[in-house]
């Protein structure tokens, strides 16, 4: 069996960033839930840093404890 791996550039256009994280829905989730922001080189050229994508994905794997309400012990 031959496995072909893709080499990803450091900066990804939104379409490529969506492919990298597994789809547009996943990219939207990372943007909304984890505050992922694009790097803007020019007004018409929006790109995402692959390291920021990796950091946001890693945050998905980190369990978070629900915050206790002030009246709970």
N, C-alpha and C positions, 0 to 999 in steps of 0.2 A: 504494500500500500504506500502510495506517495502522498505526503501532506505538503501542500503549498502554503507558505506563510506570506503574508503581505507586509511589506515594509511601510510604516506610516510616517509621514512627515511630522515635524514638531507642531506646525500650525495647520489646522484643518478648517475648511469651509463648512458651514452648517450641514450640508448634505453629507459630507465625509464624516463629520463628527457624529451624526446620527448613525451612519453605518458602523462606526467604531464602537458605539455603545449599544448597538443592537436594535436601532430603529428610532424613528421620530418620537414615539411615545416615551421611550427611555430618556432621550435627550431632554424632552419637555419636563419630565419628572426631576431630572438633575438640576435643571434651571430653576424650577419652582420650589422644590423641597430643600435643595442644598445650596441655593444661591449662586449657582454656576453662572459666570458672566463671560461673555466673549471678549477677546482682545480686538480692539478696533484699530486697524492700521490707517484706514481712510474711511470716510463716511460711507462709501459704497462697497467697502471690502471688509466684511465681518469674518473673523476667524476665531477658533477656539484653540487654546494651548492644550496639547495632548496630556501634559502633566496635570493640568487642572481637571481634565476629564478623569484621569486615573485617581486623583485625590477624592473626587466626588463619588466615584464608584467604590473606593475603599470605605468611605463613610457609610455606604449602604450596608456594608458587612459588619460594622461596629454596632452592637446592640445598645440601645438607649433605654434607660430606666424611666418609667413615667414619673413625672413630678408629683409630689404629694401636695395636696391642698393644705393650707395653713391649719385647718381644724382637724386634720388627720394625724394620728400618732404612729 
